[in-house]
Amino acid sequence: MDRPKKKVVLRAVNSMSSLSTSVKENGGKGMRAVNSLTSISELDDSDLLALLVDRPRVKLERKNSYEEKSFSELSLYDGWETPTFSISDSFDPHPMVSKAWEALFRSQVYFRGQPVGTIAAYDHASEEVLNYDQVFVRDFVPSALAFLMNGEPDIVKNFLLKTLQIQGHEKKIDRFKLGDGAMPASFKVLHNPIKKTDSIIADFGESAIGRVAPVDSGFWWIILLRAYTKSTGDHSLAERPECQKGMRLILSLCLSEGFDTFPTLLCADGCSMIDRRMGVYGYPIEIQALFFMALQSARSMLKEDAEGKEFMDKIQKRLHAMSFHMRSYFWLDFQQLNDIYRYKTEEYSHTAVNKFNVIPDSIPDWVFDFMPLQGGYFVGNVSPARMDFRWFALGNCIAILSSLATPEQSMAIMDLIEARWDELVGEMPLKICYPALESHEWRIVTGCDPKNTRWSYHNGGSWPVLLWLLTAASIKTGRPQIARRAIDLAEARLLKDGWPEYYDGKSGRFIGKQARKFQTWSIAGYLVAKMMMEDPTHVGMISMEEEKHMKPVLNRSFSWC
């Protein structure tokens, strides 16, 4: 038991020493020197990769802050559209940064002497460990991005390969076998100090609340593989036969043809970050956005051999259908809300306007006051006679980063966040969903879940980990002032409060009643947000651009001037 702990401490000390050296070399002005930056919207994959690997160094002007310039105002350098701005305070790291790195290194998990992930939480005060001492696939993503941005890709590579090996394990829940492509929700490393051996126990949902297998784990794995490839320039990992097979197995689960008439992916409640009963069964926005992003990521890495070519054709067809479906039927703004309000029901044939037979009387009262004249978002769910009007943070941010949202829709989402700042951000970024379910609706939808009471946990709670997604979306849309404002809120409390898992209350004022302290993805999410603000080219690891041939003609308002 002592050996891995010593290695973690040693790695943390060495890494912090490197951090100190880097700060000294840069004149005490941040962990890394800020180099030439390029507008994300102007780069293709090869250009961005070249920029990340071999960035030209320029002397930055400090006359105007990052917040004061839009991407369209940036000057040209060496043929690229390169900003000459600075971020006002990123050159002098906040005291939280070093503390965050110490905590992140301490959370590393080792398997046979090699780091393979980070535990979910390192809470000394909690008497119940539960499964917070495990490595969760979705939880590790922000940690992985932080390590990649800090030039430490080995732990990410080890994680990708280890979870790929676990994918090959037999997966049974109550004598029922899961699909071959299913990725684990989490895994735990067991150390035997007597035999001096390490072993892994994986959870595919058989130990989860409600016994639901994760749908998002496979998507995050593919997205992280692309992020690793773009960050390191190492294509050999994605080209390995086992990685190619792993991607195909994941995709085969999701691209299979059946009875569903929608291009979106049908899912159970609890299959994603919201892993408890919250009424997000059907076609939740989070899963659709991640599915869309994973398809794009896989398409950029699959080999065009006999097996890969078949999947490439399926991916292209699904992407085209999904982009039309999501942009048309999941999108809501003031004009579209007014159209739904006037819908006729019981329409038949191809001429029907109300294609899903949504009853106008089912529109909740809150959405009429919530919707600004300018701004919009992708609703939580759409299915027959059902439209979940709730706003979900992760799905909308991923929609921006994956270009599932058009540029106009992306700007409208950011408009909404600014217009409804108090509701969606409040005193601690960021609300996982809005609004909370209350009273009778809470009893029916959540099954009286005592952890998901109103404005707590998944039911309108505020999750600091979402800060990195908001930051990435803000940078991509050329509105980093939104991220700056959110980061300032986080820096006022996160360290002092002990890096909680989530916050409670309508404005996120209180530490969650059952929130773990030293929650690793709260720590990593903050670091990723800070590094993205320091060097916006990092967004290229997780951002994708819209393809012209996937732009459908939409008869929808997007709430822009």
BELFEN-V865934 format. One record per run of one state. SS is the DSSP state (a for helix, b for strand, c for the rest). FROM is the first residue (numbers start at 0). TO is the last residue. If there is no record, write none. Layout:
[[SS:FROM:TO] [SS:FROM:TO]]
This chain:
[[c:0:0] [a:1:24] [c:25:35] [b:36:37] [c:38:38] [a:39:41] [c:42:43] [a:44:52] [c:53:63] [b:64:64] [a:65:67] [c:68:69] [a:70:72] [c:73:74] [b:75:76] [c:77:78] [b:79:82] [c:83:84] [b:85:85] [c:86:93] [a:94:105] [c:106:106] [b:107:110] [c:111:112] [b:113:117] [c:118:119] [b:120:120] [c:121:133] [b:134:135] [a:136:148] [c:149:152] [a:153:166] [c:167:170] [b:171:172] [c:173:174] [b:175:176] [c:177:184] [b:185:191] [c:192:195] [b:196:202] [c:203:214] [a:215:231] [c:232:234] [a:235:238] [c:239:239] [a:240:253] [c:254:265] [b:266:266] [c:267:280] [b:281:281] [c:282:283] [a:284:300] [c:301:304] [a:305:329] [b:330:332] [a:333:340] [c:341:358] [a:359:361] [c:362:363] [a:364:369] [c:370:374] [b:375:382] [c:383:384] [b:385:391] [a:392:400] [c:401:405] [a:406:418] [c:419:419] [a:420:423] [c:424:429] [b:430:430] [c:431:431] [b:432:433] [c:434:437] [a:438:445] [c:446:454] [b:455:455] [c:456:457] [b:458:458] [c:459:460] [b:461:461] [c:462:462] [a:463:475] [c:476:478] [a:479:492] [c:493:501] [b:502:503] [c:504:508] [b:509:510] [c:511:517] [b:518:518] [a:519:533] [c:534:534] [a:535:540] [c:541:546] [a:547:549] [c:550:560]]
